[in-house]
């Protein structure tokens, strides 16, 4: 079953604007990860946030995690045309499911020059 | 260069003709996994392996087999492919279970006629 669900399904913005994508999940997690996929290619890991963390930064990326609401957000600041891609959240439930990632359906981000 | 490789990258075959998609990683990772990606369904895990000779089913294992005889290789076997297995397949690996990012291969686009 799908664990993470991204919102919106598609997002179109201008270069320089910020892009925010949200992810909701259903069960408790060990950690949550965000991945990027350029059209038809393999996924690339962006950032991992542990269940006991609330916010994490990496360059222009900012991820928040609210375990009480079972939700996470990915913020890309000062977006560039090269950020155009699909973005997926993936949850790791831990326990006996350690290492098993469950992906959402993704947000398609288009950044117009 | 640290990487996950998959072969073939593209494959068109016919129903019932056994095929194998190879996956190899050069990072000495313990954990390896196979996913399929379908429009509107995101990525779904087929099988995973936590180490040599240790494999387990993911969310959609029907119609697939795997083996893990060596740490670096994790082939995906379709004994009798059917059209509903037409999909984009990704192999991934990570150092171990727990708080680790997964490294993805470039993908194998399979069409079963």
Interface residues (C-beta under 8 A of the other chain):
Chain A: X1 X2 X30 X31 X33 X35 X40 X41 X42 X43 X44 X45 X48 X50 X88 X90 X94 X98 X99 X100 X101 X102 X103 X104 X105 X106
Chain B: X4 X31 X33 X35 X40 X41 X42 X43 X44 X45 X48 X50 X58 X59 X88 X90 X92 X94 X96 X97 X98 X99 X100 X101 X102 X103 X104 X105 X106 X107 X109
